[in-house]
Amino acid sequence: MVNLLEGIRVLSFNHFLMGPVGVQFLADLGADVIAIEPPEGAFQRKWGGADKRVDGQTMLLLTGNRNKRSLTLDLKKPEAIEVARKLIATSDVVAENFRPGVLDKLQLGFAAAKAIKPDIIYAAASGYGADGPYVNRPGQDLLVQALSGLAMITGTREHGPRAVGVSAIDHHGAALFAAGILAALVSRERTGRGCRVDASLLSAAIDLQMESFTCYLNGERPEDVRQPGPIAGWYYGAPYGVYATKDGHVAISLGSLDTLSDALGIPADRRIPDNDAYRRREEAAAMIAALVLELTTDECVRVLEARGIWHAAVNDYSDVVADPQVAHNRTFQTVKGATGSPITLVSHPVRYDGDVPEIRFPPQKLGAQSDEILRELGYDADQVRGLRTNGAVGAAS
């Protein structure tokens, strides 16, 4: 069992995707994560992709809410605020992704948390940062893909900008959010001091493009950063890209144009030398594309394998699920869900001494641990009933 963060408590005021997934990473490692939700449930319980639900559970809920305990609090009630303040006093980390300033108004922000527990780590995830000209803008993955240049660089000159097919910024931002919290925990262990950690979708989006921006910002800048033809990225030379075959697609990575020309049978008088792989990349890619299109994917793979050229067939999701390396890595796990129906989740992405952190419990029903958590804080049965009666604590679903 992987319990690297056993004894660490995280109080989570998170909704949507970046915050919940980032905190889930800590929960997977054994942290006691208490997820605070309003009595009607957080956003992730109400919306999810493809209109899919498992016994009423949305896909967004199942994505980022395992290994957490659920407590429902109506933070409009002073009694609920008092419960939250007591939880801060028992926590190592407060993590939230409300718009900047929302928890400050409730006296649960960084200053209030630090006054309650001086060594607290306060981690905030936002769209654009804790302050600045965009602080009140809605922060959402697609919007930030557009604003950060990611949609432009993913697009092509022929078809224009195109969004990445997943919430890539949310997921990368979640990893950075978790990394920032872990760094703060290490620092506190050494110094005894807590700190504030801020992560944002905008910074995550630009960090995701670090290689491309570093290339863009140094030396001569290109006029157009969209992908030229099959080439996957404006700053790569041929053959780097995705090419259509007779029955699918194949990705051809970094490598020698000369070796690839041998493999595909390009005549010597038509070959583009390796030292022109970037300058004449579109010309080279067009030639490669025409020849690859004459082969099936399997034929192309055999040709490339024989010459040691880096490549991969382009998989769809059914191929990924059946992939032997994915199965070996235990990337997908099917467990019994909180409602009793089986659910299949993406595993924690890191191994520790060869072990994948287990799913101790699946995403929980709304407020499932409310009574348990309140008892830990010292509330007796009559006090818990009182909190439920006045609506400060919601009923478990």
Secondary structure, DSSP 4 states (H G I P E B T S, - for coil): ---TTTT-EEEEE--TTHHHHHHHHHHHTT-EEEEEE-TT--GGGT--GGG-EETTEEHHHHHH-TTEEEEEB-TTSHHHHHHHHHHHHT-SEEEE-SSTTHHHHTT-SHHHHHHH-TT-EEEEEESS-SSSTTTTS---HHHHHHHTTHHHHHSBTTTB----SS-HHHHHHHHHHHHHHHHHHHHHHHHS---EEEEEHHHHHHHHTHHHHHHHHSSSPPS--SB-TTBSSTTPPTT-EEEE-SSSEEEE-S--HHHHHHHHT--GGGPPPGGGTTTTHHHHHHHHHHHHTTS-HHHHHHHHHHTT--EEE---HHHHHH-HHHHHTT-EEEEE-TTSSEEEEEPPS--BTTBPPP-SSPSPPTTTTHHHHHHHTT--HHHHHHHHHTTSBPPP-
